[in-house]
Structures are given as structure tokens and as C-alpha cells.
Amino acid sequence: MGIMITIKEIAALAQVSPSTVSNVLQGRSHKMRADTLKRVKKLIKEYNYIANMSGRTLGRYGSKIIAVVMNYVRRDELNAMQDPFLGGIIGALEHEIRSAGFFLMLYISANVAESLRMAASWNAEGLIAISYNEENCRHFIAGAEKIRIPIVFIDAYFNGDRSFFNVGLQDKQGGFMMTEYLASLGHTRIAFLGDRAVPIGVDYERFLGYQEALEKYRLPFSEDDYVCIRYRPAERKEILKQFIKKRLRTYSALFFTSDYLAADSINLFNDEGIRVPEEVSVCGFDDNIFAVAVRPKLTTVKQDIAQKAFYAVKQVLALIGKENLKENRISLPVSLVIRDSVRNLQSKSLTSSRTKC
């Protein structure tokens, strides 16, 4: 526990000004005499001083707070941190923000105005927005300009505005790569499964890549080949049971838009006596914990969440420092991770695992 001591009291004990103590706390001591720095640090440690955050927000050097706001409209079904991507990206952002000497403020809301008010009330120096659609992104840009706070998006997709900054993924390329891989193994009937009636954002880009690969290899596609399985677990289970009864044998491979959906479906297939990959091949997207926890281990498209967080924080810090960024839209690469859930139809043997985890 920190002792109730103020910066002024530490300054008096160290025989320095309060601004000198504040500079030490802020890490702005490069011009300070070594003996002064040592004396102030010793007192801070001795009294276990804990900075008052409400005071820092009004401080001369800014709040040192970066607001991370997230759109999670499914909170009636799942806690946002239970989503493997969102939980992972928040953890990675916290690491990068803390390493830079800043603090993370997390707020979850689908309401842009509410999120901006919260960021402004904390005097946040920068804003990172995750999982918002095109309309909301435009509202964020307009609102952030009014309150003069730099904003960086993660996984935003919209065109025609050179002023917005985004860190994303080669989602379309990932969809293409996986579908091309399936085609190379002799799969000619491949379904694409997502949890929205109409795919948007990253899901839509992955779906476009899937369609392009089908076209390249002259494989058939109809609207029925996109299968909406819903995000509510109970509803998804019933839809998949009907899919097994009526349509599963139509396809040799199922490409899910996330590892979570793929792994959850494999478990249901196992319960229903459907063998993966002997009777149907299954693949996903993300390469998160679900990919290696499920059996068989999942063939998937790998994205590096830590890199997304690194570049998002790097961008927002540069904007806070009023630097001119040469690149406003970063698109990180993806790769295939081949495991055991996809069958090679051109061979009697199953595809061997190239990645051991």
C-alpha cells in the first residue's frame, strides 16, 4: 500500500521543486543531475509513492493515457474478453502501451459518441478503436477531430479517406491462400462459414479471397456456399445439426472465418459421429489457442496479434508526438499453418502436420 504522501512533501524532503519530482515520475530526468535524481528516486521508493491519476490527467505533461475502445454488441451472450481475438489484442495492447510508459483505459461500447466522451473525460492523449464498421469509423474520425485526439483503428475497412490510420491484416490474401491450399489437395466443393447473415469487415475480406481462389481454379460457387451459423452457441448448434443432416455431404471441406467457430464445430461433429478430416475437412483463421486445443489440431491461417498491437501503439504514439507518418494503413502478412484437420483427397494418407505446437 502507498503512504498518503504528496509530490510537494516529497519535494520538501528532497529539497527540490515539486516540478522536479513530477519530472522524475514522468521519466523526464535526462537533464537532471545524477545526485538529485538518485535522491528523489530513493524517497519515492521509500514512501512507496503512488501517482494520483486524476491529478495526472490535469498535469503539465498530459495524462499519459491511451484509450482503447471496443465495439462488442454480443455482450448479452459472451463477456468480450472470452472472445479469443479481443482478449488477445487487449492483452497485447496493454503490454505495448505500458512498455511505452503510458496507461491503458479500456471502454466497451457500440456508441461512438459515448466512447469519445469517455476518452475526453479522462483527457486521453490518443485513441485506438477496435471492431467498428465503416459508418462508426467515420463518426469516430469526425468526433476525434473536434476534441483534438489522434485516433488509430485496428481492422477497419473503408475507402476514400486518406486521413485515417489503420492497422489491419491481409485478410483477403489469407482467404485466398487457404482456399487455394484446399483446391491443391483436390477439394472441389468448399463451403465458407461465418456467424453473420452478411459478412462484413475482416470476414468479408476473407470471403472475397475465398471466392477469388474458387474462380481461379474454376470451382463452382453459389450463394448457398456461404453458410451463416450464427454467433449464439445454442442457435449455432441447431443450425449445424440441420446442416449435417441436409447439406454436409455436399462438401468435402469447410472453411470457417475464425478458429473459434471451426473448433466449436469440430466438437459438435465429434458428438454427432462425423469424423474430421476423414469425412469432412475443416480449417479456420487466426491460429489462436482453439486451433491447438481441439482434436484434430486445426489447419488455419495465422495472424500475429502482437504485431497488430505493436504497430497500432507505434502509430498512435507518433500521432501524439505530432510526427508525420509515411504510411497510414498497415496491412500485416498472414501464413498457412498446416496441421491435421484437412484431408488430402489426392492421397490415401492425411496431410501431415508442418507445425508442431
Secondary structure, DSSP 4 states (H G I P E B T S, - for coil): ------HHHHHHHHTS-HHHHHHHHTT--TTS-HHHHHHHHHHHHHTT----HHHHTTSTT---EEEEEE--TTTTTS-GGGSHHHHHHHHHHHHHHHHTT-EEEEEE-S-HHHHHHHHHHTT-SEEEEES--HHHHHHHHHHHHHTT--EEEES----S-TT-EEEEE-HHHHHHHHHHHHHHTT---EEEEESSSS--HHHHHHHHHHHHHHHHTT----GGGEEE--SSHHHHHHHHHHHHHHTGGG-SEEEESSHHHHHHHHHHHHHTT--TTTT-EEEEEE--HHHHHSSSPPEEEE--HHHHHHHHHHHHHHHHTT---S-SEEEE--EEE--SS-B-TTSSSBPPPS---
